Amino acid sequence: MPKRVGTAVLVALVITALTAGCSATSTPTSPSGSGASSVLPADTSAAPYVYTMSDGEEFHLADRIIQKVQAGEPLNFVYSISDAGQPVFSDAIKSGFEDGVATASDEVGYPITPRFIGPVGGGNEQQVAEIRSLLNADQIDALVFNAAQPGPFVDIINETMAAGVPVWGTGGDSPDSNRIGFFSLDEAAAGKLAGEAVASWADANGIDVKKAALFTGDPAGPWAQSRMTGFVEGLTEGIPGVQFVNSVQDPFNTTFDFPTVYANATAFINGNPDVQILFHTDQGVQMLGNAIADAGKTGQVWAAGFNLSPQILDYIADGDIVTTVGQNWHGQASAAAEAAAQFIFEGVVVDGVNAADPYVVTKENLDEARDVLANNGA
């Protein structure tokens, strides 16, 4: 069994505890600054600089990366995001990755340069093309990715690993690829926290919740299904008599387009006046709060969901949203950057799925949440 190592990342007022699966079979040479050869051994053909991939083949760190370190040249750590223009999400990940690279560089005593890439507005093909272009130009020495869907990224991740470039993922996984490790929420556990928060709020405020509904932008997404499963479990444990008007297998598909989410939510609220709790698996909760307010249903219908934004926090303050769960994108990206440096410089393998602590926001901690958001810690 691999040795377990804890990685803690401090983000504003949030401490992310990441439990990482690590293995090492030799004691690495401590960096002394006297020469690159003291940082990375010339021979990395033996463990711990070898990793057995999911297809059974062995990963070996690329000779060109070894030679760069021996020559004292800065390494390029690249983060590829699914949407470089999405508010809050992209800023939090970029900030986290840069912080993680800076921390890792200080810890190993070697210069590492962060690079943040990804299409504005999303697009799997463009994201893959950007990665491949840099890979073919030998401009990636470690890759961290965020995949909107798992399938389209399997080939490029495997190509990257085959080229001797180590790969980790955060947020959106491609689990059938040869990526070494992945950092994200335990989606079901995070969804359950949201359900428990709503149940606790209802009890504290004397709200008799009888019916609830599930909404998502990606009905087939494993992450979305896990969040819904967790929410149903958390809410029904706290309010045993609550009934869901739909199921995890049949949620209301709002898409990710905000005007569409708003229109669908408004139609549902007007057509289902007896449903009190609306759970959204992602940032669409913002438009649920908007629709509740515009429909004049404040104090009668409430939303719960995921992610932080100024608008979401405002709707919590106004009483239209009960709770939202921050994914700590900053902490995930930071931990992945540190994992890459640990592998290259210390021979430590942070593999498997590593869970980050979610950040549950309610009226009680709104001020803290606003500080976290202002510091890109969402």
N, C-alpha and C positions, 0 to 999 in steps of 0.2 A: 504494500500500500504506500502511496506517496506521502511524504511528510507534509503536514498541514502548516501553512504560514499565514498569519493575520496581517493585513495591510490596512492602515488607517489613514484616511485622507480628510483633512480639515478644510471645510468650505464654509466661510463666513461663520454662521452659527450652527451649521450642520456638520456632524462628524459621521463620515461614511465608514462603516466597518465592513471590510471585504475579506471573506474567508477564502483563501486561495489554496488550491491543491498544488503542492510544489514537490519536486524531487531533485536531489543532487547527489552525485556519487564521489565528488572530490572537493577538496577545499580550494577555493579560487585564490589566485594571487591578488593581494590587496594593491590597488592603484597607488603609486608613489609619486607620479608626476615626473619621474626621471626619464621616462621613455615609454613609448606605446607598448613595447614588448612586455613591460611589467603590468600592463592592464589586461591584455588578452594573450594567452599562450599562442605560439606560432602553430602548434598542431591542435586543431579542434576536431580531428577525425574520430576521436574516442569520446565516450560519455564523459561529462554530461552535456557535451555540445552536439549530441545526436538525439533526435526525437523520432519515435515510431509513430507514423501518421495513421489515420483511420483506415487507409487502404493497405496497411501492412508494410509499406515502403518506409525506408529511413530518410529522415530529413537531416541534411548536413548543411551547416552554415556556409554560405557562399565564400569561395576563396577571395573574391574581390572585396568582400566586406572585411575579411581578416586582413587583407593587404592594406585597406584604407586605414584600419586602426593602427597597424604597424607603422604606417607612414604619418600618423598623427592627423589625418584628415577628418573633419567633422562628419558624423553620420547623419543621414536623412531619415527621420521618422515621419511617416506620412499617415494622416488620417483622412479617409474617404467617407464623406457623409452623404446620405441619400438626398438631402435638400439643404444646400448651403445658404438659402435665403429665408428659411422658416424662422419667424420671430421666436425668441427665447431659446428654442431647441438648438439652433445652430450656434448661437452665441455662447450658450452654456457648454456645449461640447468643445468648441474651439478654445474657450478659456480653460476648461479642464485639461484638455490635451496639452496645451502650452505649459500649464502649471506642472503637469506630470512629467513632461520632458525636462523642464528646468530642474525639478526635484531630482529626477534620475541622473541628469548630467552632474549635478553637485555630488550625489551619492557615489557615483563611480569615478568621478574625477576625470571626465572626458567630455569634449564638446559634442553636443547633439543638437541638430537643427530641426524644429518642428515645421511641417508643411501641411496645410489644411486645404483639401480639394473637395469638389463635389458640384453637381449641377444646381443652379438656382431654379427652384420650382420642381425639382425632382426629375427622374428619368433614369431607369436602370441601365439602358444601353449607353447613355452618355457617361454615367458613372463608371461603368466597366471600361469604356474606351479611355477615360482619363487615367485609370489605374494602369491599363496595359501600355499606354504611351510612356508613362514614367518608368514602368518596369523594363520595357525594352531599351530605354535609355540609361539603365543602371542608376536611376535616381531615387530608388526606394531601398533602404537598408532595413527597415522594419515597417510593416503595414498594419494599421488598425482600421477596420471597416464598420460601417453601419448599413445593413441591408434592409431595404424596404420590403422585399420579398426574398425568401431563402434561395429559390431555385436559380435565378439568373446569375448568382455570384459564385456558384460552385466551381465552374471552370476557371475563372480568373484567380480565385483563391488558390486552387490547386496548381495553376501555372506559377503563381508567385512562390508557393512553397517549393515547387520543383526547381525553381531557380535559386534556391538557397536563402530566400528571404522569409523570415519568420512572420506569422500573421496571427493577430487576435481580433476579436469582434466585440462591439458593445451595442446594447440597445436592441438592434435587429439582427438576428443570427442567420447563419447559413450552416446548420448543424451537419449536413451531409458532406460538407467540404472537409479538407484536411487542416483547417485552421487549428492552431494549438489550443487556444482557450477563448473564453467568452465571458464578458462582464455585463450583468443586467439585473433587473429585479427578479425575485421569485414572484412571477406574475400572479399566480393563484393566491399566494400569501398576501400580496399587496392589495388585491381585490377584496380579500376577506377583511383587511383592515378598514377599507372604505365601508363595507357593509356593517362592521361592528361600530364604526363611528356614527353611522346613521341611526342604528338601533339605540346607541347610548344617548344620542341627541333627542330622539323621540321619547325615550323614557324620562329624560330630565325635563322635557318641556310638556309632558302630558299629551303627546300627539299619538292618536290611535291610528297607526298605519295599517291599512287593510290591503292595498294593492300597489304593485310596483311593476316597472317595465324596464327592459334592457335595450340599449341603443349602442351602435358601433359604426365606425367607418369601414371596418374590414371584417365582415361576418365569418369568413373562412380563416382568418388569421389565428394561428395557435395562441399567440400572445393575448389576443382579444378574447378568445374563448376561455382561456385560463383566468383572465381578470373577471369575466362574467361569472364563471364557476365559483370563484372565491367570494365575489360580492353576494351571490345567492346564499352561499353557506353562512357568511357572516351576518347577513340580515335575518335569515330564518332562524339562526341560533338565538339571536337577540329578540326577535319578534316571531315566535313560533307560528302564529296564525296568518302571517302575511301571504298573499297570493301573487304570483307573477303571471301577468297576462300573456307573456310569451316565454320562450326558453332560450338557453344557450345555443341550441341548434337552430333557432328561428328568431334571432334578434331583429330589431328594426334597423335596416341599413340606411344610414343617413348620408353616406359617402363622407369624404373629408372636405368637401367644398362648403365653406361657411354659409353662403346664401342658401344652399340646398339643405344643410343641417337645420337652419333656422326655419325654412318653409316646412320641412317634414315635422319638426318639433311642434310648430304652431298648429299644424293640422291635427297632430295626435292629441295635443292638449285640449283643443276645442272639441274633438270627437270622443274623448275619453275623460270626462269630468270626474270620474270616480277613482282615477289612478293618481296617487299622491307622490310617489317617488319615481324619478326618472334617472336611471344610471347609464352613463356614457363611458365607454372604455378609454376614451382619449380626449383630445382637446375640444372635441365637439360639445363637451359639457358647457363651454363658454356660451355657445349659441342656445343651449337649453335654458340657461339662466336668463339670457336675453329674451327668449320666447316667453318664458314664464312671466317676466316683468311686463312685457308689452301686452300680454293677454290679460293683465290685471289679476293674475293668480298668485301674487305674492302672499304668503301665509296660508295658501291652500295646496299648492304643488311645490315640490322641492326637487332639486337635482343633486347628483353626486357624480364624481368622475375623476379624471387624471390630468396631471400637468399643472403648471403654474403660469399665470399671465397676469398683468395688471387688472384686466377686465374680470378674470375669474375671481381674483381676490376681492374686487369691488362687489361682485354678486354675492360672495360669502358675507361681506359686511352688510349688504342690504337684505340678506335673508332668503335669497332665491336659490343659492347653492349651499348645501349643508357642509360638504367636505370635498376636498380634492387631494389627490396623492401625487406628490412630486417624485419623479423618477430618479433624481440626482444624476442627471446626465453628466454634469461636471465631474463628479466622483468616479463614474464609470470610465470616462475617457482618460482621466488622470491615472487610474490604476492600471489600465491597459498599457499606457506609455511606460510606466515603471516596470511592468512585467517584461516588456521587450528589452529594456536595459538589463534587467536581472538575468535574462537568458543569455544575451550576448556577452556580458562582462563577468557574470558570476556562475554561469552554467546552471542556473535555477530555472526549472520548468514550471510555469504557472499555467496549468492546463485545465480542461474540463470547464464546467459552468460555475462561475463565482458570483454569489448573490450580493448585491448592494442593498443597503438599508433604504427603504422608501421614506418619504417625508410627508406625513399626514397633516393637512392643514384644516383647521376649523376656526371659528370666530375667536377662540381662546388664544391662538398663537398667530394671529394675523400680522402683528407688528414684526415678529421674527420672520415670518414668511416674506414680507415686503423687503426686509433687509437681505434675505437670501437671494431673492429675485434681482435686486439691485446689484448684487455682486456676482451675477451669472452662476449662482449655485443651484439653479432649478434642476 
